[in-house]
């Protein structure tokens, strides 16, 4: 029994060190890039067959419901977890995604994708992200949410006469 457990453990440990993820992003030549209005640090490729952006010296693609990054337009593409995608890329309005996912069609095209709905509340809370049409109703981030009053309160007892 101990021998079988040792063999199983050895097989697990000698397996491949990285998981390969195949993503179908093919750009044989550098795409024409245009500055995204309102997000000047980001360029997008309006004629590309996938959602391709250029930011901070790297190509970024949103494909297969995930973000991928590469130093070159022809890859190799590396999957990037949602928590590591730069905020300027997440701020690009839906209208600048040449191939948006089908369920994005119902969203406001002038606003950024609803990443909080895509990746969940925990992601949104950790990134301090609030979708424009967020329905939580807590007005986090602007200081005017529930319990903040009009700013003329007594605070925490300091300065009382």
N, C-alpha and C positions, 0 to 999 in steps of 0.2 A: 504494500500500500504506500509506504513512504517513498519507494522507488518511483512509482507511478506519479506521485505528487511532484517529485523532483524533476521528472521528465516534462511534465506539463508546465511547470514553472520555467524550465529552460526554454521550451518552445515559445512561451509568451515573451520572455526577455530577449530572445534572438529575432523576434519579428521585426518588421520594418519600423524604423524610427519615426517616420512621418507618414501621415495619411495623404494620399494624393487625391486632389479634388480636380476633376475635369470641368472646365467651364468653357463654353463655346463662344470665345471672343476672337474674332479674326479681323485684323486690320493690316492688310498687306503693305500699305503705305501710310505715312503720317497723315492723319485727317486734318482738314481745314478746321481751325479753331476760332471761335468767336467769344468775346468777353460776355459773361452773363451780366445783364443789367442789374444793378443793385448789389452784386457780389463780384466786384472787379478783380478779386484775387483768383477767381475761378473762370476757366474757359470751357466751352462745351463744343462738341462736334455735331452740328445740326444734320449733316448728311450721313453720319455713321449708321451702320445697321444695328448698333447696340448703344446703350447709354454710356457715352464716354466723356470724361471730363479731364482737364489738365489743371493740376493745382500743386504748387510748391515743388515744381520740377519733376512731377510724376504723373503718369496716366492713372486715372481711376475709372472703374467701370461698375455700373450697377446692373448686374445680370443674375438670373436665377435666384431672385430675391435676396441677393447678398452683394456686398462690396468687395472689389478686387483691386489690387494695385500692381503697377509695373513701372519700371524705369523706361521701358520702351513700348511703343504702340503694338509691337508684335509679340509681347510677352517676354518671359514667362509671367503669368498672372498669379498672384498670391492672394488667397482669401484673407479678408480683414474682418475681425469681429466688430459688431456694431458699436461697442464701447470705444473703439479706437479710430473711428471715422472722424476726420476733422470737421468741426462745426461749420466752416464755410461751405463744404460740400453738402451738408445736410440742409443748409439754408437755400439751396438752389430751388426756385419755383418749379412746380410740376411741368409747366409748359416747355421747359428746356430739357426735358427727357424725351428724346426722339422716339423711344420705344417704351412708354410707361406700362407697368402692369395693368391688366384690365380693370381691376377694382379701383385704380386711381382715377379713372374717367369721371367718377362722381364727385371728386374732390375739387376744391377751388384751384384752378390752374395758375392763378397769380400768386398762390402761396406755396410754401415748402410742403413736401409730402408729410403726411401725418405719421411721423416716425414713432411717436408714442404709441400709436395704435398698431404699428407694424411690429415693434419690438417689446411692447409691454410697459406697464406702469413702473416696474422696478428699474428698467433701463432709463425711462424718462426721469425718474426721481434721482438716480445717480448722476445723470448728465445735466440735471436742472433744466430739462427740456420741457417746453409747454407748446403743444400744437396750437395754432391760431384759433381753431374752433374747438379747443379742449372743453369738454363738458364737465370737468370736475368742479368748477365753480368756486375754487378756493383762491383765485387771483394771486397765487404765489409769485413772488418775484417783483411785484410792483409796489408793495408796501401798503396797498389799499384794501387788502382782503379782510375777511371777517375778523373782528376783534382788535383792529388797529385804530378804530375811531378816526377822528379828524386831525390827529396830531397835536391836540391841545390838552392832553391828559396830564396827570400828575406823575407819570412814569412809575418807578418802583419805590416811591417813598423818598427819593432824593430831592432836596430843594424845597421841601414843604415848610411852610411857615406856621 
